[in-house]
């Protein structure tokens, strides 16, 4: 009798597996905590240079933020990114902050990015990936969305920068807490938070 019921049970499990969303991490369909971060080819930046992973090889922590010009949430976080870079980054520091935009609308093209970076005084590389591959590889879906990588370039945190889009209401600075923990050799207490912000404008692949 048990053997007769197994096919039906197997079918039920199979149907449930299709019905339920499959996530690698808690909020990420591609990456899990402790995964090795995806590699990427050199990408053009607003300062006229190109940056690949090798440029940051001497840094103990790499913070990657997917952002853009056009999203109001991203605009709200610009000053916070500048302040974070002042606090943690620098020529002799152990941390680098890297911002990446993959949106392809006119407000987010490289020319507009250069104007934005100059006007806001960005003190970190602001890269553009026209292929959008890097965002897909990281499983990024919103702007701004943060990824913190340790010295081995494994993911130790994914999510939002802090606990409020309103800077005056911030009580927990997730990214800063993670960076402090990694630099001091302590365990990271909060490894994932749900990303907030605008959806990344991924191009839809047309069916042939």
C-alpha angles and dihedrals in degrees: 000000000000091000091054091054096050097079091054092047091048090051090051092052091048092052092049091051090057094044096050119072114247116225129180093202125020092269102011126080094199112033135043129199110276092026117134109256116248118260120236137194121247112290129200118253135200091254092064094255131108123233132203131166092274091066090068099040094116094055120099093209131030119194115197119192122188105212142140144196100253104054115091090213091055091049089052090055099047095092090046091054090050091050092047090052091050091051101044110016136064142121092290099030129113096229134068128192118208124186120199131191123192101169114118103199116117093257089058103042121120094262091054090045091055091051091048095048092050095046094048096039097237108200095191134064113278109199134193125211111189091183091057087216097127093056092048091048091052093044090238114166106165143042121265099027122154134212122185117201125193128220091281088050094246120145112258098164139020128180142048125355095237142344101275137043086211106078092208091060099049113129102159123042101199099183094046091049091051093048091049090050094049093047091050094044094245129136118268108244100195112036102167138030129170111266116241130198139061122339114255110252099240116183113244116236110233118227114242 
